[in-house]
Amino acid sequence: MSDASKPEVVFKDYLYSGPVQSVCLKAKGTDDKMVIFLDETLHPGKTYSLLDGHPVVEGWKAMKLIKAKGVTNG
């Protein structure tokens, strides 16, 4: 039985088109502790699996720095 109070964790593959930049993105894990889900240097033209709904990811979508390619559940 799933816990309805916790949102489903969904990662999507995004094609990145922004500048080369180093990033470290965190989100709360299942135990409510912060977990790093991305810590690398992004390069334009590469695909990255990113946490859907994360504020930074949503900002990149709004700025059209990333474009969704597919969905994987985490």
C-alpha positions as CSV (number, residue, x, y, z in Angstrom):
1,M,0.0,0.0,0.0
2,S,1.4,3.4,-1.0
3,D,1.6,6.5,1.2
4,A,-0.9,9.0,-0.4
5,S,0.7,11.9,1.5
6,K,4.0,11.5,-0.4
7,P,4.1,12.6,-4.0
8,E,5.3,10.1,-6.6
9,V,9.0,10.5,-7.6
10,V,9.3,10.9,-11.3
11,F,12.5,11.4,-13.3
12,K,12.3,12.6,-16.9
13,D,15.0,12.6,-19.5
14,Y,15.7,16.1,-20.7
15,L,17.8,17.3,-23.6
16,Y,19.9,20.2,-22.3
17,S,20.6,23.2,-24.5
18,G,22.0,25.7,-22.0
19,P,25.5,26.8,-21.3
20,V,28.2,24.5,-19.8
21,Q,27.7,24.7,-16.1
22,S,28.4,22.7,-13.0
23,V,25.3,21.9,-10.9
24,C,24.4,20.1,-7.7
25,L,20.7,19.6,-7.2
26,K,19.1,18.2,-4.0
27,A,15.6,17.0,-3.0
28,K,14.1,15.4,0.0
29,G,14.4,11.6,0.0
30,T,11.9,9.1,1.4
31,D,13.3,9.6,4.9
32,D,12.8,13.4,4.5
33,K,16.6,14.0,4.5
34,M,18.1,16.0,1.6
35,V,19.6,13.7,-1.1
36,I,21.7,14.8,-4.1
37,F,20.2,13.6,-7.3
38,L,22.4,15.4,-9.7
39,D,26.0,16.5,-9.3
40,E,27.8,17.1,-12.5
41,T,28.8,19.5,-15.3
42,L,26.0,19.9,-17.9
43,H,26.9,20.2,-21.5
44,P,24.6,21.4,-24.3
45,G,23.2,18.6,-26.6
46,K,23.4,15.9,-23.8
47,T,20.5,14.2,-22.1
48,Y,20.1,14.2,-18.3
49,S,17.6,12.4,-16.1
50,L,16.1,15.1,-13.8
51,L,13.6,15.1,-11.0
52,D,10.3,16.4,-12.5
53,G,8.8,19.2,-10.4
54,H,12.1,20.3,-8.8
55,P,12.1,24.1,-8.7
56,V,15.4,24.4,-10.6
57,V,14.2,21.9,-13.3
58,E,11.0,23.9,-13.6
59,G,13.0,27.1,-14.0
60,W,15.1,25.5,-16.7
61,K,11.9,24.4,-18.5
62,A,10.5,28.0,-18.3
63,M,13.8,29.4,-19.7
64,K,13.7,26.7,-22.5
65,L,17.1,25.3,-21.4
66,I,15.8,21.7,-21.4
67,K,13.3,19.8,-23.4
68,A,11.6,16.5,-22.2
69,K,12.5,13.3,-24.0
70,G,10.9,10.5,-22.0
71,V,9.7,9.4,-18.5
72,T,11.2,7.0,-16.0
73,N,9.8,6.3,-12.5
74,G,12.2,6.4,-9.6
